[in-house]
Amino acid sequence: MIGWVVCVVVVGASPGSDRPVAEPSLVPVPGTGPLLHRVSLAPASVLLSSAGGSLSNSDGSLSLGEVLGSADRAFPSVAAALADVAAADAEALAANGGFDPVVRGRSFLTPPALGAYPQLRSDLVFDAVIPGTPLNAFAGYRFGAPLGTDSSGKPNQIQDYYQERLTFLAGEVRAGVSVPVLRNLWIDRRRATLQRAELGQAAARQAEALQRIEVARLAAFRYWDWVAAGMRRAVATDLLRIARDRDRQLATRVKTGDVPLFDQQDNLRAVAQREALAVQTQRQVEQARFELSLYWRSGEGQPLEPGDERMPKTLPDPDPSYGDQAQLDDALARRPDLRRLTLQQQQQRIELSLQKNQLLPAIDLGAVFTQDFGPAGTADPKLATPELEFAAVIEVPVLYRLARGRIELAEAQLARIEAQLQLLRDRVGVDVRDALSALAAARARVKYTRQEVEVAQKLEAGERQRFELGDSNLLFVNIRETQTAEARLREIDALVDYHRAVASFRAAMAL
């Protein structure tokens, strides 16, 4: 059959494009297990293709898709989560080993010259537990006979009190089964361990999915921080360029006596201030680049630092309707942390069921068939008759303190997990509502900061024109330029907050 699962990778709009962030896509995954136990972690190329995105930008700049694909492929914590999955698979393999058939053999030899009752005894048994059942079956072969003759030439004998060791000369074949009636009938330690291990496999894959979601969220944060740092540097560079151009103009006007030297000195102060701002923003770009390199890695997993030539020039515009269709139930159904905790709850329920079963009396029923072959030798001739033996074994503990203590332990752990589940469900609701609130607030901030930038640029141009006509002074021009720069920085902050909110929303919804 084909199952459908939500792929756990964040997909963002390509920087510099007007395309909205792609909606999540479902990828079919073959399998017959319940959806809760299966997670698809498709590679970023598949996800971006299915979502209509691109792994690279047309202008050659580094795209969010490239960063997400690299982080999903090579980030160390993802590799650690994959190692945990491998460990869980190994635990399941070991649990299946509890049902492995066992072959046991032993032989005893007393040579004629070294004992009063020289003899040879051999025993070979094949023992198997039928997987998924409480039934135990075995088959075996046994041989026992005296060796040599006594001083009178008669065959040696085995001790009278060990006559059960004797078989016919071709040996004895036996087979049998045993089954518990009460304790260990519906569940026993082997089956409980296997069921818990299978749930552990599913839980490890949910932990892997959770790690991939978190890595994608952080990678998106670092990417947008890097793009925003470059845009802030561009604002600082523009401010510095304007001040330097003005200094050249003022130097000429001072020589002609058109403006006083004081104005040029004040502009030189502005140049120095803006030089410092340019250094500060350059440092922010470098810091953001270092952080981004943790998520953008080479094929060998080594961090890569993107150069300025790969930096996008702008941040994508907000999607006015993104997130409007979000439903809390969708997040609750998809979140890997909730699924993992639910699986751990199921593991504890299995343990509780096992320990409750251990309170029952142990009553095991069995049947064994034996048949000797060949000449009787010194064995009892009656052994030629096939024998069918039935057995019953009863064990009743007196105090049951072991099972009672483990029941109380399992119940306490279940109560702990249920409390954690309640908190996590509440946390998911808060995460979704907070992400939606952040999206709405960021969209509104982008709208108003753009209005502010537009007005500030008009005021700056008007103030500069007034200064050139002699109706204003350099102080007011600097103020207008600073106001425009601050408005542009606030617009950048609003845009990057929007894209960070998108990443947080996708993580909250497990998209």
C-alpha positions, 0 to 999 in steps of 0.5 A: 500500500502507499502511505502519505506523510508530511515531508519535514523540510522548510521551503522558502521563497527564492530571495529576490523573487516575488514568489510566495513561500511554497505550501507543504507537499505530501510525498508517497511512502510505501509501507503497511504500518500505521502513519504514526510509525512512518516518516518520510524525510525526502531530500531537499531537491525532491521537496523543492521540486514538489513545492514548485521551488528551486535549488538555486537562484537565477542570478547565481546568488545563494538560495535558501533551498541550497542552504536547507538542502545542505543542512539536511544532508550534512549537518552533524546533529542530523547525522547524530539523529540518523545514528540514533535510528541505526541504534534503534534498528539494532535494538529491534534486531537484538529483540528479534534475537530472543526468538532465535532457535538454539541448538545445544549439544553435549557428550560424556565419555567414561573410557573402559580403563578409567571407570567402573562403569565405562559409557558414552552419552550424547545429547543434541537438542534443537529448541525454538520459540514460535515468533509472536506466540508463547509456544515453545517447541523442541526436537532432539536426539539422545544416545546412551550405552555402556562401553566394552566388556567385563573380565568374564566377557560380558557387556558392561552395565550402567549403574542401576540408578542411572538406567534412564541414561540408556537408549537403543543402539541407534539412539532415541528421537524426541520432540515436544511442545510447551505452552503457558496457560496464564502468566506469559500467555498473551504477553511475555518478556520476549514479546514485550521487548520486541514490541517496545523495540519496534516502537523505539524504531518509530520513536527514533525516526520521529526524533530524526524528523524533529531534528530535521525540522529544528535544523531547517528552522535554524538554517533559515534564521541564519540565512535570512540574518546573513541576507539582512546583514548585507542589506544593512551594510548596503544602507551604511555604504550608501550613507557613507558615499553620500557624505563623501560626495558632499565633502568633495562638493563642500571643499569646492564651495568653501574655496569659493566662499559659498559655505563656511568652513564650519559646514565642511568640518561638520560633514567630516564628522558625519563621514567619520561616524558613517565610516564607523557604521560601515565597519560595524555592518561589515562585521555583522556580515562576517559574523552572519556568514560564519554562522551560516557556514555551519548550515551550508556545507560541502559534500564532505560536510565541511562548513562553507563561507559564502562570498559577497558575490553570492549574497542576494541583494533584497529580501522577498516580499511578504505573502499577504495570505500565508498561514491563513489556512493553518489549523491547530489540529494539523499541527497536533497530527504532524508534530514529531515531538508529539508522535515520539512522546505518544510512542513512548507512552505506548512503550510504557503501556506494554510494560505495564501490561507485562507486569500485570500479567506477571501477577498471574500464576505460572501454569505451563503445559507440555507434551513430549514424544520419544521413540528409540531405534535399533537393537535394544542392547543393554537397554530395557526392551520396553523402550521400543514402544513409542512414549507420549508424556504430558507435564504440568508445571505450576509456580505461584509467588507468595508476595508478588512484590517484584511484579507489584513494584514494577507495576507501580513504576510503570504507572508512575512513568505513564503518569509522567508521560501523560503530563508531558503530553498535555504540556506539549499539546499546549506548547504546540498551540502556543507555538502556532498562535505565536507564529501566526501573530508574528507573521501578521505583525511582521506584514503590518510592520513591512507595510508601515516601514515602507510608507515611512521609507517613502516619506523619509526619502521625499523629505531627504530629497527636499531638504537637500534641494533646500540646502543647495538653494541656501534655505537649509543647513547641513545639520538638517540634511544630516538629520534627514539622511539619518532618518531615511537610513533608519527607516530603511533599516527598520524595513529590513528588520521587518522583512527579516522578522517576517521570514523568520516568522515563516520559518518558525511557523513551518516548524510549529506546523511541522511542514 
